[in-house]
């Protein structure tokens, strides 16, 4: 039997599309064995690796607003910290470390000291996810083992690489298509646009996956807007439901 790996890309609130996509994959009899995620994708990947179902995860996260997951700080290293997100995930995951999960998990982070990408596989899961989700400037970096980490999407927004030698079959889900925009206003818009452009130039990495699910339809939703979670979930579900995917 093929060992299936899935890479879930970053995309803020668009991450709800991952849950719909996974639900549709399960209906096709496709159950990933190994999960890899960046930013919002790391949140979904961590909870899926803990054997939560897509519908369970949606119910847990659907009513969360950005302000629920952040602590406003003095703008020294960032305007807010994702400490509340970490605490919430730690409670849901019951303080699990990577070794406690039902499935193998890779969490993609960017190391501010080395300037490189890392795929975390040990330690506290919630803290790793917090680091992976910390968009620079908007959110403060996270220290783990003496290193300082931010959003993995800066370097690898769809983290296929750790799955290549680990799995026989790789599925990747990309939530960050780049659309032409008429205006970019304010620091948050600029930061979001930088993340989108950075994600787009990594397209060559996707040649290593067997199935690439590029959810172009979610491009209309701002990654910081948490008001369309059900609609985004349904987009992921319907697109994958109508895809012909066979192992």
PAMAR-90487 format. One record per atom (N, C-alpha, C): residue in one letter; atom name; x, y, z; residue number from 1. Coordinates in steps of 0.05 Angstrom, whole numbers, plus 5000, padded with zeros to 4 digits. Example, Ala and Ser with C-alpha at 12.3 -4.5 7.8 and 13.67 -1.06 7.14 Angstrom:
# PAMAR-90487
> A_N_5264_4886_5156_1
> A_CA_5246_4910_5156_1
> A_C_5264_4934_5156_1
> S_N_5257_4955_5142_2
> S_CA_5273_4979_5143_2
> S_C_5258_5001_5157_2
***
This chain:
# PAMAR-90487
> X_N_5017_4976_5000_1
> X_CA_5000_5000_5000_1
> X_C_5018_5025_5000_1
> X_N_5010_5045_4984_2
> X_CA_5026_5069_4982_2
> X_C_5024_5086_5007_2
> X_N_5046_5097_5015_3
> X_CA_5047_5116_5038_3
> X_C_5041_5143_5027_3
> X_N_5019_5155_5035_4
> X_CA_5010_5181_5024_4
> X_C_5018_5204_5042_4
> X_N_5030_5224_5030_5
> X_CA_5036_5249_5044_5
> X_C_5021_5272_5033_5
> X_N_5014_5291_5049_6
> X_CA_5000_5315_5039_6
> X_C_5013_5340_5051_6
> X_N_5017_5360_5033_7
> X_CA_5029_5385_5041_7
> X_C_5007_5406_5039_7
> X_N_5002_5420_5062_8
> X_CA_4981_5440_5064_8
> X_C_4993_5467_5065_8
> X_N_4988_5484_5045_9
> X_CA_5001_5510_5043_9
> X_C_4989_5531_5061_9
> X_N_5004_5552_5065_10
> X_CA_4995_5574_5082_10
> X_C_4975_5591_5067_10
> X_N_4959_5606_5082_11
> X_CA_4939_5623_5069_11
> X_C_4920_5636_5088_11
> X_N_4927_5638_5114_12
> X_CA_4909_5652_5133_12
> X_C_4882_5639_5134_12
> X_N_4861_5655_5133_13
> X_CA_4833_5645_5134_13
> X_C_4827_5626_5112_13
> X_N_4842_5627_5090_14
> X_CA_4837_5608_5068_14
> X_C_4843_5579_5077_14
> X_N_4856_5576_5100_15
> X_CA_4862_5549_5109_15
> X_C_4838_5532_5114_15
> X_N_4814_5544_5116_16
> X_CA_4790_5528_5119_16
> X_C_4785_5511_5094_16
> X_N_4796_5520_5071_17
> X_CA_4793_5504_5047_17
> X_C_4807_5478_5049_17
> X_N_4829_5477_5065_18
> X_CA_4843_5451_5069_18
> X_C_4824_5430_5081_18
> X_N_4807_5439_5100_19
> X_CA_4789_5421_5113_19
> X_C_4768_5410_5094_19
> X_N_4757_5427_5077_20
> X_CA_4739_5417_5057_20
> X_C_4752_5398_5038_20
> X_N_4776_5405_5030_21
> X_CA_4791_5388_5011_21
> X_C_4797_5360_5023_21
> X_N_4805_5360_5048_22
> X_CA_4811_5335_5062_22
> X_C_4786_5318_5064_22
> X_N_4764_5331_5071_23
> X_CA_4738_5316_5073_23
> X_C_4731_5303_5046_23
> X_N_4735_5317_5024_24
> X_CA_4729_5306_4998_24
> X_C_4749_5283_4991_24
> X_N_4774_5286_4998_25
> X_CA_4793_5265_4994_25
> X_C_4785_5239_5009_25
> X_N_4776_5243_5034_26
> X_CA_4768_5220_5050_26
> X_C_4744_5206_5037_26
> X_N_4726_5221_5025_27
> X_CA_4703_5209_5012_27
> X_C_4712_5193_4987_27
> X_N_4735_5199_4977_28
> X_CA_4747_5184_4954_28
> X_C_4764_5161_4964_28
> X_N_4765_5157_4990_29
> X_CA_4781_5135_5002_29
> X_C_4810_5142_5004_29
> X_N_4817_5168_5004_30
> X_CA_4845_5176_5006_30
> X_C_4850_5188_5033_30
> X_N_4866_5174_5049_31
> X_CA_4872_5182_5076_31
> X_C_4903_5186_5079_31
> X_N_4912_5210_5080_32
> X_CA_4941_5215_5083_32
> X_C_4952_5202_5108_32
> X_N_4977_5193_5106_33
> X_CA_4992_5181_5128_33
> X_C_5010_5201_5141_33
> X_N_5020_5220_5126_34
> X_CA_5040_5240_5135_34
> X_C_5030_5268_5127_34
> X_N_5033_5286_5146_35
> X_CA_5023_5314_5142_35
> X_C_5046_5333_5144_35
> X_N_5046_5353_5125_36
> X_CA_5065_5374_5126_36
> X_C_5050_5400_5121_36
> X_N_5056_5421_5137_37
> X_CA_5041_5445_5135_37
> X_C_5056_5470_5141_37
> X_N_5048_5492_5128_38
> X_CA_5059_5519_5133_38
> X_C_5036_5537_5142_38
> X_N_5041_5552_5164_39
> X_CA_5023_5573_5173_39
> X_C_4995_5561_5177_39
> X_N_4974_5572_5163_40
> X_CA_4947_5561_5166_40
> X_C_4947_5531_5160_40
> X_N_4963_5523_5141_41
> X_CA_4965_5494_5134_41
> X_C_4977_5478_5157_41
> X_N_4994_5490_5174_42
> X_CA_5005_5476_5196_42
> X_C_4984_5472_5218_42
> X_N_4966_5491_5221_43
> X_CA_4944_5487_5240_43
> X_C_4927_5464_5232_43
> X_N_4918_5463_5207_44
> X_CA_4902_5440_5198_44
> X_C_4917_5414_5199_44
> X_N_4943_5415_5191_45
> X_CA_4959_5390_5191_45
> X_C_4962_5379_5219_45
> X_N_4967_5397_5238_46
> X_CA_4971_5388_5266_46
> X_C_4947_5374_5277_46
> X_N_4923_5386_5272_47
> X_CA_4899_5375_5283_47
> X_C_4891_5349_5268_47
> X_N_4896_5348_5242_48
> X_CA_4891_5323_5227_48
> X_C_4910_5301_5236_48
> X_N_4935_5308_5241_49
> X_CA_4955_5289_5251_49
> X_C_4948_5278_5278_49
> X_N_4931_5293_5293_50
> X_CA_4921_5284_5319_50
> X_C_4895_5269_5316_50
> X_N_4888_5262_5291_51
> X_CA_4864_5246_5285_51
> X_C_4838_5260_5289_51
> X_N_4838_5287_5288_52
> X_CA_4813_5302_5287_52
> X_C_4803_5301_5259_52
> X_N_4776_5299_5255_53
> X_CA_4765_5299_5228_53
> X_C_4762_5327_5218_53
> X_N_4760_5330_5191_54
> X_CA_4756_5357_5180_54
> X_C_4732_5372_5192_54
> X_N_4710_5358_5195_55
> X_CA_4686_5371_5207_55
> X_C_4690_5379_5236_55
> X_N_4704_5362_5251_56
> X_CA_4710_5369_5279_56
> X_C_4728_5394_5280_56
> X_N_4748_5395_5263_57
> X_CA_4766_5418_5264_57
> X_C_4751_5443_5256_57
> X_N_4734_5441_5236_58
> X_CA_4718_5464_5228_58
> X_C_4701_5475_5251_58
> X_N_4688_5457_5265_59
> X_CA_4671_5465_5288_59
> X_C_4688_5479_5310_59
> X_N_4712_5469_5313_60
> X_CA_4730_5480_5334_60
> X_C_4739_5509_5326_60
> X_N_4744_5513_5301_61
> X_CA_4757_5538_5292_61
> X_C_4738_5558_5279_61
> X_N_4714_5550_5271_62
> X_CA_4697_5566_5254_62
> X_C_4691_5594_5265_62
> X_N_4688_5597_5291_63
> X_CA_4679_5622_5302_63
> X_C_4702_5639_5313_63
> X_N_4726_5630_5309_64
> X_CA_4749_5644_5319_64
> X_C_4755_5668_5301_64
> X_N_4759_5691_5314_65
> X_CA_4767_5716_5300_65
> X_C_4797_5720_5304_65
> X_N_4809_5736_5287_66
> X_CA_4837_5741_5290_66
> X_C_4844_5752_5317_66
> X_N_4826_5769_5328_67
> X_CA_4831_5781_5354_67
> X_C_4830_5761_5376_67
> X_N_4816_5738_5372_68
> X_CA_4815_5717_5392_68
> X_C_4842_5702_5394_68
> X_N_4857_5703_5373_69
> X_CA_4882_5687_5372_69
> X_C_4907_5703_5378_69
> X_N_4903_5729_5382_70
> X_CA_4927_5746_5384_70
> X_C_4927_5762_5410_70
> X_N_4950_5769_5419_71
> X_CA_4954_5789_5441_71
> X_C_4967_5813_5429_71
> X_N_4955_5836_5432_72
> X_CA_4967_5861_5422_72
> X_C_4991_5868_5440_72
> X_N_5013_5874_5426_73
> X_CA_5038_5881_5441_73
> X_C_5049_5908_5432_73
> X_N_5068_5918_5446_74
> X_CA_5082_5941_5436_74
> X_C_5097_5934_5411_74
> X_N_5096_5950_5390_75
> X_CA_5108_5942_5364_75
> X_C_5138_5943_5364_75
> X_N_5150_5924_5379_76
> X_CA_5180_5922_5379_76
> X_C_5188_5901_5359_76
> X_N_5177_5877_5362_77
> X_CA_5183_5855_5343_77
> X_C_5159_5848_5325_77
> X_N_5136_5860_5332_78
> X_CA_5111_5855_5317_78
> X_C_5088_5868_5331_78
> X_N_5066_5872_5317_79
> X_CA_5043_5886_5328_79
> X_C_5027_5869_5347_79
> X_N_5029_5842_5344_80
> X_CA_5014_5824_5361_80
> X_C_5029_5798_5364_80
> X_N_5022_5782_5384_81
> X_CA_5034_5756_5388_81
> X_C_5011_5735_5385_81
> X_N_5018_5712_5375_82
> X_CA_4998_5691_5372_82
> X_C_4998_5672_5396_82
> X_N_5002_5683_5419_83
> X_CA_5003_5667_5444_83
> X_C_4976_5653_5449_83
> X_N_4954_5668_5444_84
> X_CA_4928_5656_5449_84
> X_C_4922_5633_5430_84
> X_N_4932_5635_5405_85
> X_CA_4929_5613_5386_85
> X_C_4944_5589_5397_85
> X_N_4969_5593_5406_86
> X_CA_4984_5571_5417_86
> X_C_4970_5558_5441_86
> X_N_4960_5574_5459_87
> X_CA_4947_5563_5483_87
> X_C_4921_5548_5475_87
> X_N_4906_5558_5456_88
> X_CA_4882_5544_5447_88
> X_C_4889_5517_5434_88
> X_N_4910_5517_5417_89
> X_CA_4918_5492_5404_89
> X_C_4929_5472_5425_89
> X_N_4944_5483_5444_90
> X_CA_4956_5465_5464_90
> X_C_4934_5452_5481_90
> X_N_4912_5466_5486_91
> X_CA_4889_5455_5500_91
> X_C_4876_5433_5483_91
> X_N_4871_5440_5458_92
> X_CA_4858_5420_5440_92
> X_C_4875_5395_5437_92
> X_N_4901_5399_5434_93
> X_CA_4919_5377_5430_93
> X_C_4929_5364_5456_93
> X_N_4919_5375_5478_94
> X_CA_4926_5364_5505_94
> X_C_4956_5364_5510_94
> X_N_4969_5386_5501_95
> X_CA_4997_5390_5505_95
> X_C_5015_5371_5491_95
> X_N_5006_5360_5469_96
> X_CA_5021_5339_5455_96
> X_C_5047_5349_5443_96
> X_N_5067_5332_5444_97
> X_CA_5091_5336_5428_97
> X_C_5088_5321_5401_97
> X_N_5106_5326_5382_98
> X_CA_5104_5312_5356_98
> X_C_5103_5282_5360_98
> X_N_5118_5272_5378_99
> X_CA_5120_5243_5382_99
> X_C_5094_5230_5393_99
> X_N_5076_5247_5403_100
> X_CA_5051_5237_5414_100
> X_C_5029_5235_5392_100
> X_N_5033_5246_5369_101
> X_CA_5012_5248_5348_101
> X_C_5008_5220_5335_101
> X_N_4984_5217_5324_102
> X_CA_4978_5192_5311_102
> X_C_4992_5189_5284_102
> X_N_4997_5212_5271_103
> X_CA_5010_5212_5245_103
> X_C_5035_5230_5246_103
> X_N_5054_5224_5229_104
> X_CA_5078_5240_5228_104
> X_C_5071_5268_5217_104
> X_N_5084_5288_5229_105
> X_CA_5078_5316_5222_105
> X_C_5104_5332_5218_105
> X_N_5104_5348_5197_106
> X_CA_5125_5367_5193_106
> X_C_5113_5395_5194_106
> X_N_5125_5413_5209_107
> X_CA_5115_5441_5211_107
> X_C_5137_5459_5199_107
> X_N_5131_5473_5178_108
> X_CA_5150_5490_5164_108
> X_C_5153_5517_5177_108
> X_N_5178_5525_5183_109
> X_CA_5183_5551_5195_109
> X_C_5207_5564_5181_109
> X_N_5209_5590_5183_110
> X_CA_5232_5605_5173_110
> X_C_5249_5614_5196_110
> X_N_5275_5608_5195_111
> X_CA_5293_5615_5217_111
> X_C_5305_5642_5212_111
> X_N_5299_5662_5229_112
> X_CA_5309_5689_5225_112
> X_C_5339_5691_5228_112
> X_N_5351_5673_5244_113
> X_CA_5380_5674_5249_113
> X_C_5396_5663_5225_113
> X_N_5387_5640_5215_114
> X_CA_5402_5627_5193_114
> X_C_5393_5636_5165_114
> X_N_5368_5647_5164_115
> X_CA_5357_5655_5138_115
> X_C_5347_5631_5122_115
> X_N_5345_5608_5135_116
> X_CA_5337_5583_5121_116
> X_C_5310_5573_5130_116
> X_N_5300_5553_5116_117
> X_CA_5275_5539_5123_117
> X_C_5281_5515_5139_117
> X_N_5264_5508_5158_118
> X_CA_5266_5484_5174_118
> X_C_5239_5470_5175_118
> X_N_5239_5444_5179_119
> X_CA_5215_5429_5181_119
> X_C_5215_5415_5208_119
> X_N_5201_5427_5227_120
> X_CA_5202_5417_5255_120
> X_C_5188_5391_5258_120
> X_N_5200_5373_5273_121
> X_CA_5188_5346_5277_121
> X_C_5190_5337_5306_121
> X_N_5198_5356_5324_122
> X_CA_5200_5348_5352_122
> X_C_5193_5372_5369_122
> X_N_5187_5367_5395_123
> X_CA_5179_5387_5413_123
> X_C_5150_5391_5415_123
> X_N_5141_5414_5426_124
> X_CA_5113_5420_5430_124
> X_C_5101_5428_5403_124
> X_N_5079_5415_5396_125
> X_CA_5066_5419_5370_125
> X_C_5055_5447_5368_125
> X_N_5040_5456_5389_126
> X_CA_5027_5482_5388_126
> X_C_5047_5505_5385_126
> X_N_5070_5503_5398_127
> X_CA_5090_5524_5395_127
> X_C_5102_5525_5367_127
> X_N_5106_5501_5355_128
> X_CA_5116_5500_5328_128
> X_C_5096_5513_5309_128
> X_N_5071_5507_5313_129
> X_CA_5050_5518_5295_129
> X_C_5048_5549_5299_129
> X_N_5051_5558_5323_130
> X_CA_5051_5587_5328_130
> X_C_5074_5600_5312_130
> X_N_5097_5588_5313_131
> X_CA_5120_5599_5298_131
> X_C_5114_5599_5268_131
> X_N_5103_5577_5258_132
> X_CA_5098_5575_5229_132
> X_C_5077_5595_5220_132
> X_N_5060_5604_5238_133
> X_CA_5037_5622_5232_133
> X_C_5044_5651_5237_133
> X_N_5068_5657_5247_134
> X_CA_5074_5685_5255_134
> X_C_5085_5701_5231_134
> X_N_5066_5713_5217_135
> X_CA_5073_5730_5194_135
> X_C_5091_5753_5204_135
> X_N_5114_5757_5192_136
> X_CA_5133_5777_5202_136
> X_C_5120_5805_5203_136
> X_N_5127_5820_5223_137
> X_CA_5119_5848_5228_137
> X_C_5090_5848_5240_137
> X_N_5072_5833_5228_138
> X_CA_5045_5831_5240_138
> X_C_5047_5817_5267_138
> X_N_5062_5794_5268_139
> X_CA_5063_5778_5292_139
> X_C_5092_5775_5301_139
> X_N_5096_5773_5327_140
> X_CA_5123_5771_5338_140
> X_C_5135_5743_5332_140
> X_N_5161_5742_5327_141
> X_CA_5174_5716_5323_141
> X_C_5172_5699_5348_141
> X_N_5177_5673_5344_142
> X_CA_5175_5654_5366_142
> X_C_5202_5640_5371_142
> X_N_5210_5640_5395_143
> X_CA_5236_5627_5402_143
> X_C_5232_5598_5408_143
> X_N_5247_5581_5396_144
> X_CA_5247_5552_5401_144
> X_C_5276_5543_5401_144
> X_N_5284_5531_5424_145
> X_CA_5312_5521_5426_145
> X_C_5333_5541_5419_145
> X_N_5329_5566_5427_146
> X_CA_5349_5587_5423_146
> X_C_5349_5599_5395_146
> X_N_5331_5590_5378_147
> X_CA_5328_5601_5351_147
> X_C_5303_5617_5349_147
> X_N_5302_5636_5330_148
> X_CA_5279_5653_5327_148
> X_C_5265_5648_5300_148
> X_N_5239_5641_5302_149
> X_CA_5225_5632_5278_149
> X_C_5201_5650_5272_149
> X_N_5195_5651_5245_150
> X_CA_5171_5664_5235_150
> X_C_5158_5646_5214_150
> X_N_5137_5657_5202_151
> X_CA_5121_5643_5182_151
> X_C_5138_5628_5161_151
> X_N_5133_5602_5159_152
> X_CA_5148_5586_5140_152
> X_C_5143_5593_5111_152
> X_N_5120_5608_5106_153
> X_CA_5113_5615_5079_153
> X_C_5132_5634_5066_153
> X_N_5149_5647_5081_154
> X_CA_5169_5664_5069_154
> X_C_5188_5649_5050_154
> X_N_5192_5624_5057_155
> X_CA_5212_5608_5041_155
> X_C_5198_5584_5028_155
> X_N_5180_5571_5041_156
> X_CA_5167_5547_5030_156
> X_C_5138_5546_5039_156
> X_N_5121_5558_5022_157
> X_CA_5092_5560_5029_157
> X_C_5076_5535_5026_157
> X_N_5086_5517_5008_158
> X_CA_5073_5491_5005_158
> X_C_5095_5470_5009_158
> X_N_5098_5461_5034_159
> X_CA_5122_5445_5042_159
> X_C_5122_5416_5033_159
> X_N_5128_5413_5008_160
> X_CA_5129_5386_4996_160
> X_C_5155_5372_5004_160
> X_N_5177_5388_5006_161
> X_CA_5204_5376_5008_161
> X_C_5207_5355_5029_161
> X_N_5197_5358_5054_162
> X_CA_5201_5337_5074_162
> X_C_5187_5311_5068_162
> X_N_5168_5312_5049_163
> X_CA_5152_5288_5042_163
> X_C_5166_5271_5020_163
> X_N_5184_5282_5006_164
> X_CA_5195_5269_4982_164
> X_C_5208_5242_4988_164
> X_N_5224_5241_5009_165
> X_CA_5237_5216_5016_165
> X_C_5221_5199_5036_165
> X_N_5199_5211_5045_166
> X_CA_5182_5198_5066_166
> X_C_5159_5183_5055_166
> X_N_5149_5192_5031_167
> X_CA_5123_5181_5021_167
> X_C_5126_5171_4992_167
> X_N_5107_5153_4985_168
> X_CA_5106_5142_4958_168
> X_C_5089_5160_4939_168
> X_N_5071_5175_4951_169
> X_CA_5051_5190_4936_169
> X_C_5047_5216_4951_169
> X_N_5049_5239_4937_170
> X_CA_5048_5265_4950_170
> X_C_5026_5282_4937_170
> X_N_5009_5292_4954_171
> X_CA_4988_5311_4947_171
> X_C_4995_5338_4959_171
> X_N_4992_5360_4943_172
> X_CA_4997_5387_4954_172
> X_C_4973_5405_4949_172
> X_N_4967_5422_4968_173
> X_CA_4945_5441_4965_173
> X_C_4956_5469_4968_173
> X_N_4952_5485_4947_174
> X_CA_4962_5512_4946_174
> X_C_4939_5532_4948_174
> X_N_4940_5549_4968_175
> X_CA_4919_5569_4973_175
> X_C_4926_5597_4965_175
> X_N_4949_5601_4953_176
> X_CA_4959_5628_4949_176
> X_C_4964_5636_4919_176
> X_N_4944_5633_4902_177
> X_CA_4947_5644_4875_177
> X_C_4949_5674_4876_177
> X_N_4965_5685_4859_178
> X_CA_4969_5714_4859_178
> X_C_4951_5727_4837_178
> X_N_4934_5745_4846_179
> X_CA_4917_5760_4827_179
> X_C_4927_5788_4824_179
> X_N_4921_5800_4802_180
> X_CA_4928_5828_4798_180
> X_C_4908_5844_4815_180
> X_N_4919_5863_4830_181
> X_CA_4902_5880_4847_181
> X_C_4903_5909_4839_181
> X_N_4883_5924_4845_182
> X_CA_4881_5952_4837_182
> X_C_4895_5971_4857_182
> X_N_4896_5962_4882_183
> X_CA_4908_5979_4902_183
> X_C_4918_5962_4926_183
> X_N_4938_5973_4939_184
> X_CA_4949_5961_4963_184
> X_C_4951_5983_4984_184
> X_N_4935_5982_5005_185
> X_CA_4934_6003_5024_185
> X_C_4939_5993_5053_185
> X_N_4957_6007_5066_186
> X_CA_4962_6001_5094_186
> X_C_4983_5979_5097_186
> X_N_4995_5978_5121_187
> X_CA_5017_5959_5126_187
> X_C_5008_5930_5124_187
> X_N_4984_5924_5133_188
> X_CA_4975_5896_5132_188
> X_C_4972_5887_5103_188
> X_N_4961_5904_5086_189
> X_CA_4959_5897_5058_189
> X_C_4986_5892_5045_189
> X_N_5005_5909_5052_190
> X_CA_5032_5906_5041_190
> X_C_5045_5880_5049_190
> X_N_5042_5874_5075_191
> X_CA_5054_5849_5085_191
> X_C_5041_5825_5072_191
> X_N_5014_5825_5071_192
> X_CA_5000_5802_5058_192
> X_C_5008_5799_5029_192
> X_N_5011_5822_5015_193
> X_CA_5019_5821_4987_193
> X_C_5047_5809_4984_193
> X_N_5065_5816_5002_194
> X_CA_5092_5805_5002_194
> X_C_5092_5775_5005_194
> X_N_5075_5765_5024_195
> X_CA_5073_5736_5028_195
> X_C_5063_5723_5003_195
> X_N_5042_5735_4990_196
> X_CA_5031_5723_4966_196
> X_C_5052_5721_4944_196
> X_N_5067_5742_4940_197
> X_CA_5088_5742_4919_197
> X_C_5110_5722_4925_197
> X_N_5118_5721_4950_198
> X_CA_5138_5702_4958_198
> X_C_5129_5674_4953_198
> X_N_5104_5668_4959_199
> X_CA_5093_5641_4954_199
> X_C_5093_5634_4925_199
> X_N_5087_5654_4908_200
> X_CA_5084_5649_4880_200
> X_C_5110_5640_4867_200
> X_N_5133_5651_4876_201
> X_CA_5158_5645_4862_201
> X_C_5169_5618_4870_201
> X_N_5155_5603_4887_202
> X_CA_5163_5577_4895_202
> X_C_5150_5555_4878_202
> X_N_5137_5563_4856_203
> X_CA_5121_5544_4841_203
> X_C_5137_5520_4830_203
> X_N_5163_5523_4825_204
> X_CA_5178_5501_4814_204
> X_C_5180_5476_4833_204
> X_N_5176_5481_4859_205
> X_CA_5177_5459_4878_205
> X_C_5154_5439_4874_205
> X_N_5133_5449_4862_206
> X_CA_5109_5433_4860_206
> X_C_5111_5410_4840_206
> X_N_5132_5410_4824_207
> X_CA_5136_5389_4805_207
> X_C_5141_5362_4818_207
> X_N_5148_5363_4844_208
> X_CA_5155_5338_4858_208
> X_C_5130_5324_4870_208
> X_N_5107_5336_4867_209
> X_CA_5083_5323_4878_209
> X_C_5068_5308_4856_209
> X_N_5052_5288_4864_210
> X_CA_5037_5272_4845_210
> X_C_5010_5286_4838_210
> X_N_4999_5300_4857_211
> X_CA_4974_5315_4852_211
> X_C_4977_5343_4865_211
> X_N_4973_5363_4848_212
> X_CA_4974_5391_4858_212
> X_C_4945_5402_4856_212
> X_N_4934_5409_4879_213
> X_CA_4908_5421_4881_213
> X_C_4912_5451_4885_213
> X_N_4908_5466_4864_214
> X_CA_4911_5495_4866_214
> X_C_4884_5508_4868_214
> X_N_4876_5518_4891_215
> X_CA_4850_5529_4895_215
> X_C_4848_5558_4888_215
> X_N_4846_5563_4861_216
> X_CA_4846_5590_4851_216
> X_C_4822_5607_4862_216
> X_N_4800_5593_4867_217
> X_CA_4776_5607_4876_217
> X_C_4778_5622_4902_217
> X_N_4798_5614_4919_218
> X_CA_4800_5627_4945_218
> X_C_4815_5653_4943_218
> X_N_4825_5660_4920_219
> X_CA_4840_5685_4916_219
> X_C_4824_5710_4922_219
> X_N_4798_5707_4921_220
> X_CA_4780_5730_4926_220
> X_C_4777_5736_4956_220
> X_N_4788_5719_4973_221
> X_CA_4784_5723_5002_221
> X_C_4811_5732_5015_221
> X_N_4810_5754_5029_222
> X_CA_4833_5764_5043_222
> X_C_4841_5744_5065_222
> X_N_4867_5739_5067_223
> X_CA_4877_5719_5085_223
> X_C_4873_5726_5114_223
> X_N_4867_5752_5120_224
> X_CA_4863_5760_5148_224
> X_C_4833_5763_5154_224
> X_N_4815_5757_5135_225
> X_CA_4786_5761_5138_225
> X_C_4775_5734_5147_225
> X_N_4764_5733_5172_226
> X_CA_4754_5707_5182_226
> X_C_4723_5706_5181_226
> X_N_4711_5721_5163_227
> X_CA_4682_5722_5161_227
> X_C_4669_5704_5141_227
> X_N_4686_5688_5126_228
> X_CA_4674_5671_5105_228
> X_C_4684_5642_5108_228
> X_N_4687_5633_5132_229
> X_CA_4699_5607_5137_229
> X_C_4683_5584_5124_229
> X_N_4657_5584_5127_230
> X_CA_4640_5563_5115_230
> X_C_4642_5563_5085_230
> X_N_4641_5586_5073_231
> X_CA_4643_5588_5043_231
> X_C_4670_5577_5034_231
> X_N_4692_5584_5048_232
> X_CA_4718_5576_5040_232
> X_C_4721_5545_5043_232
> X_N_4710_5534_5065_233
> X_CA_4709_5505_5069_233
> X_C_4695_5492_5045_233
> X_N_4672_5503_5037_234
> X_CA_4657_5490_5015_234
> X_C_4672_5492_4989_234
> X_N_4687_5514_4984_235
> X_CA_4703_5516_4959_235
> X_C_4722_5493_4958_235
> X_N_4737_5488_4980_236
> X_CA_4756_5466_4980_236
> X_C_4743_5439_4976_236
> X_N_4720_5436_4988_237
> X_CA_4705_5410_4986_237
> X_C_4696_5405_4957_237
> X_N_4683_5425_4946_238
> X_CA_4671_5421_4919_238
> X_C_4692_5417_4898_238
> X_N_4714_5432_4899_239
> X_CA_4734_5429_4878_239
> X_C_4746_5401_4879_239
> X_N_4754_5392_4903_240
> X_CA_4766_5366_4905_240
> X_C_4746_5343_4900_240
> X_N_4721_5347_4908_241
> X_CA_4701_5328_4903_241
> X_C_4698_5322_4873_241
> X_N_4701_5343_4857_242
> X_CA_4697_5341_4828_242
> X_C_4723_5334_4813_242
> X_N_4745_5330_4827_243
> X_CA_4770_5323_4815_243
> X_C_4772_5292_4811_243
> X_N_4785_5284_4790_244
> X_CA_4791_5255_4786_244
> X_C_4819_5249_4798_244
> X_N_4818_5238_4821_245
> X_CA_4844_5232_4835_245
> X_C_4844_5202_4841_245
> X_N_4865_5189_4830_246
> X_CA_4867_5160_4835_246
> X_C_4896_5154_4843_246
> X_N_4899_5136_4862_247
> X_CA_4926_5129_4872_247
> X_C_4940_5110_4853_247
***
